[in-house]
């Protein structure tokens, strides 16, 4: 068996019609945090 480190993949779905609303801000911060932790977003 091979022991390979896998990169985590994160999918952020934003469905709010407000481009600069709270949901958009939250999604952007989650995306940035996941990227900085080494995930593929």
N, C-alpha and C positions, 0 to 999 in steps of 0.2 A: 504494500500500500504506500502510496505517495502522500506526503504531508505538505501540501501547498497552502500558503497563506492566501486567502481570498479577500478581495476588496469588497467591502459592503457597497451595495447599490441602494440609492434612495431616490424615490420618485415623489416630487412635490407637485400636487395638483391644486391649482387655484381656480375657484369658480365664482368668485365675487365680481360683480360688475364695477366695483369701485377700484380704480387702478392704484390709488394711494391710500387705501383704507387700512384698517387694523389687520385684516386677513393678509393683505399684500405684505405689510411690514413683518408680520409673523412668519410668513412663508419665506421671505428673503433672509431673515435671521436664522431660521432652521436650515436653509440651504447653505448659508455661510458656515454655520457651525458644523454641519455634516462634512463639508469640504475640508475644513481645517482639521477635522478628526481623521481624514484620510479616505472618506467615502467618495464614491463616484455619484455625482448628482446629475 
